[in-house]
Amino acid sequence: MFRGLPDQYDRLAEWLSFWQNRRWRAALVDAVAAGEPRLVADVATGTAGVALALRARLGADVVGFDLDEGMARRGLQNVRAAGDAQSPLVARSPAPGAAKSTVVALAVARGEQLPLADASVDALSFTYLLRYVDDPETTLSELARVVRPGGVVANLEFAVPESAFWQALWRLYTRAVLPLAGLVTGGGPWYRVGRFLGPSITEHYRRYPLDWTVGAWERAGIGEVTVRRMSLGGGLVMWGRRK
Ligand SMILES: C[S@@+](CC[C@H](N)C(=O)[O-])C[C@H]1O[C@@H](n2cnc3c(N)ncnc32)[C@H](O)[C@@H]1O
């Protein structure tokens, strides 16, 4: 799915979302910041955009995990570009405004099976992950497992607008415009993403409506769950606290 995407991912993720992705990402980082974590896990980190935003905002150490080696390699280039590389997997640099040097480390790993001990991180973010896993409920339990009690868990995901009017426009955009815009801006791989994305979002919420998802967070041991719909309902940021 992600082959052929990494080189243009950072640019096209913004263009094709009308620069809303960066707003959603900022809201996600705000939610994580509320817990004042010192060590954050970012799952499905991709090209490390969220991981770098977390470090820049929080001055926290961040460890990012992604299933796809190509995306993680691109992430590593981005981490290196933001600091001075120390090793193939780890880059260190002072976060802007932070007194201490911080680390962004990246590893290839599945969100369903994180190579972390129980309660080993202060907070966890995951972005555009649950549509790709076979069993969202079990995956949520695994994500919650690694967060210490009281730590923030936060998620960013696409969503289907609630109002009939915006939903109709969203459908038109995702089914007709997005594949063509993907083709024109990024070629074949982005055409395929453009065709995949709308049906993937619709199908995900058909199988796992938002109410179900909030319940699944609770069952996974994440309480105080808050949902924020953004950009006319096309973006969704959710966060809660590990019980
Ligand atoms: C749309 S990208 C988002 C990347 C990044 N979070 C961002 O917002 O820029 C989704 C990422 O999820 C990763 N992914 C998909 N399934 C995964 C899984 N089961 N475990 C870990 N990462 C996964 C993909 O490899 C891809 O890099």
PDBQT file of the ligand as one rigid body, heavy atoms in Angstrom, charges set to zero:
ROOT
HETATM    1  C1  LIG A 301      -1.155   7.387   6.334  1.00  0.00    +0.000 C 
HETATM    2  S1  LIG A 301       0.362   6.895   7.054  1.00  0.00    +0.000 S 
HETATM    3  C2  LIG A 301       0.484   8.013   8.404  1.00  0.00    +0.000 C 
HETATM    4  C3  LIG A 301       1.890   8.316   8.828  1.00  0.00    +0.000 C 
HETATM    5  C4  LIG A 301       2.011   9.307   9.983  1.00  0.00    +0.000 C 
HETATM    6  N1  LIG A 301       1.349   8.840  11.162  1.00  0.00    +0.000 N 
HETATM    7  C5  LIG A 301       1.501  10.665   9.608  1.00  0.00    +0.000 C 
HETATM    8  O1  LIG A 301       0.466  11.071  10.119  1.00  0.00    +0.000 OA
HETATM    9  O2  LIG A 301       2.136  11.323   8.775  1.00  0.00    +0.000 OA
HETATM   10  C6  LIG A 301      -0.083   5.408   7.880  1.00  0.00    +0.000 C 
HETATM   11  C7  LIG A 301       1.109   4.658   8.384  1.00  0.00    +0.000 C 
HETATM   12  O3  LIG A 301       0.641   3.550   9.135  1.00  0.00    +0.000 OA
HETATM   13  C8  LIG A 301       1.576   2.506   8.965  1.00  0.00    +0.000 C 
HETATM   14  N2  LIG A 301       0.942   1.264   9.394  1.00  0.00    +0.000 N 
HETATM   15  C9  LIG A 301      -0.087   0.615   8.809  1.00  0.00    +0.000 A 
HETATM   16  N3  LIG A 301      -0.408  -0.474   9.509  1.00  0.00    +0.000 NA
HETATM   17  C10 LIG A 301       0.432  -0.525  10.576  1.00  0.00    +0.000 A 
HETATM   18  C11 LIG A 301       0.588  -1.416  11.668  1.00  0.00    +0.000 A 
HETATM   19  N4  LIG A 301      -0.199  -2.474  11.788  1.00  0.00    +0.000 N 
HETATM   20  N5  LIG A 301       1.535  -1.162  12.585  1.00  0.00    +0.000 NA
HETATM   21  C12 LIG A 301       2.339  -0.075  12.458  1.00  0.00    +0.000 A 
HETATM   22  N6  LIG A 301       2.241   0.812  11.431  1.00  0.00    +0.000 NA
HETATM   23  C13 LIG A 301       1.296   0.589  10.502  1.00  0.00    +0.000 A 
HETATM   24  C14 LIG A 301       1.911   2.575   7.502  1.00  0.00    +0.000 C 
HETATM   25  O4  LIG A 301       3.092   1.887   7.186  1.00  0.00    +0.000 OA
HETATM   26  C15 LIG A 301       2.000   4.087   7.285  1.00  0.00    +0.000 C 
HETATM   27  O5  LIG A 301       3.301   4.557   7.437  1.00  0.00    +0.000 OA
ENDROOT
TORSDOF 0
